[in-house]
Amino acid sequence: MAGPRVISTPALRQRLRRICRTGTGHCPRRAERQWLIQLMTDWIGEQGFLKKFSCQYGAMDYPRHMKSISEPQDGETWYCKGKVTKKYIEGGQHLVDCKIGLENGKGEITTSGRATVILPSRSV
């Protein structure tokens, strides 16, 4: 099954860092969405497929300002988190539903979402 894939590369990570340096003082929504997609595609690996994805934006996220690429200044740290909510087989596909979110350093979910992935079956 073919579909869009997000592959983690140094160039992609650099591009995501540039996206967040908008001069507006907050991170644009496309970066938050991309981080959650990256969370899911990294988790499912090359054999998995991201079937459904949605996210809802809540509070604003404020990026960490960088002195240099390796020296962060004070600022926000985010965590992409997910939890499996359901595993099932439908139409011969092994599906997993997940609740996902972007959490700020205060433990607040600023962007929440849901995803359904297709995973290969495991031999038992």
C-alpha positions as CSV (number, residue, x, y, z in Angstrom):
1,M,0.0,0.0,0.0
2,A,1.5,3.3,-1.0
3,G,0.9,6.6,0.7
4,P,2.7,9.7,2.0
5,R,5.6,9.0,4.3
6,V,7.6,11.3,6.6
7,I,11.2,10.3,6.9
8,S,13.4,11.7,9.7
9,T,16.5,13.2,8.2
10,P,18.9,15.9,9.4
11,A,17.6,18.2,6.6
12,L,14.0,17.7,7.8
13,R,14.9,18.5,11.4
14,Q,16.8,21.6,10.3
15,R,13.8,22.7,8.2
16,L,11.5,22.2,11.2
17,R,13.8,24.4,13.3
18,R,13.7,27.1,10.6
19,I,9.9,26.9,10.5
20,C,9.7,27.8,14.2
21,R,11.9,30.9,13.8
22,T,9.1,33.1,12.4
23,G,9.8,36.2,14.5
24,T,6.2,36.1,15.8
25,G,7.2,34.6,19.2
26,H,5.2,31.4,18.7
27,C,5.5,28.2,16.7
28,P,3.3,28.1,13.6
29,R,0.6,25.4,13.6
30,R,2.2,23.5,10.6
31,A,5.2,22.7,12.8
32,E,3.0,21.2,15.6
33,R,1.1,19.1,13.1
34,Q,4.3,17.9,11.5
35,W,5.8,16.9,14.8
36,L,2.8,14.7,15.6
37,I,2.9,13.1,12.1
38,Q,6.7,12.5,12.7
39,L,5.9,10.9,16.0
40,M,3.5,8.4,14.4
41,T,5.7,7.6,11.3
42,D,8.8,7.1,13.4
43,W,6.8,4.7,15.7
44,I,5.2,2.6,12.9
45,G,8.5,2.3,10.9
46,E,9.0,1.4,7.3
47,Q,6.4,-1.4,7.3
48,G,3.6,0.6,8.8
49,F,1.1,3.0,7.1
50,L,-0.5,6.1,8.6
51,K,-4.2,5.6,7.6
52,K,-5.9,8.5,9.5
53,F,-4.6,11.6,11.2
54,S,-6.2,14.6,12.8
55,C,-5.2,17.3,15.3
56,Q,-6.8,20.2,17.1
57,Y,-4.9,23.2,18.2
58,G,-5.2,24.5,21.7
59,A,-2.7,26.8,23.5
60,M,0.1,28.6,21.7
61,D,3.6,27.1,21.7
62,Y,6.5,29.3,22.2
63,P,9.8,28.2,20.7
64,R,13.1,28.0,22.4
65,H,15.5,30.6,21.2
66,M,18.9,29.3,20.2
67,K,22.3,31.0,20.8
68,S,23.6,28.5,18.2
69,I,22.5,25.2,16.8
70,S,23.9,23.5,19.9
71,E,23.3,26.1,22.6
72,P,19.7,26.6,23.6
73,Q,18.6,29.6,25.7
74,D,15.7,29.5,28.1
75,G,12.4,28.7,26.5
76,E,9.7,26.1,26.0
77,T,10.5,22.4,25.6
78,W,7.8,20.2,24.0
79,Y,7.2,16.5,24.1
80,C,5.2,14.5,21.5
81,K,3.4,11.8,23.3
82,G,1.0,9.0,22.3
83,K,-1.1,6.2,23.7
84,V,-2.6,3.2,22.1
85,T,-6.3,3.2,22.6
86,K,-7.5,0.3,20.5
87,K,-6.0,-2.6,18.5
88,Y,-8.3,-4.5,16.0
89,I,-8.5,-6.3,12.7
90,E,-10.8,-4.8,10.0
91,G,-10.9,-5.9,6.4
92,G,-7.8,-8.1,6.9
93,Q,-5.8,-5.0,8.1
94,H,-4.2,-4.9,11.6
95,L,-5.2,-1.4,12.9
96,V,-4.1,0.6,15.9
97,D,-5.9,3.7,17.1
98,C,-3.8,6.2,19.1
99,K,-4.4,9.3,21.1
100,I,-1.5,11.7,20.5
101,G,-0.6,15.2,21.7
102,L,2.1,17.9,22.0
103,E,2.9,18.6,25.7
104,N,4.7,21.8,26.8
105,G,7.2,21.9,29.7
106,K,4.4,22.7,32.1
107,G,2.7,19.4,31.3
108,E,-0.2,21.0,29.4
109,I,-1.4,19.5,26.1
110,T,-1.3,22.3,23.6
111,T,-2.2,20.2,20.5
112,S,-4.2,17.0,20.7
113,G,-5.0,14.5,18.1
114,R,-5.9,11.0,17.0
115,A,-4.3,8.7,14.5
116,T,-5.0,5.2,13.0
117,V,-2.2,3.2,11.7
118,I,-1.9,-0.1,9.8
119,L,0.8,-2.4,11.1
120,P,2.0,-5.7,9.8
121,S,0.8,-8.7,11.9
122,R,3.3,-10.2,14.3
123,S,4.0,-13.9,14.2
124,V,3.3,-15.5,17.5
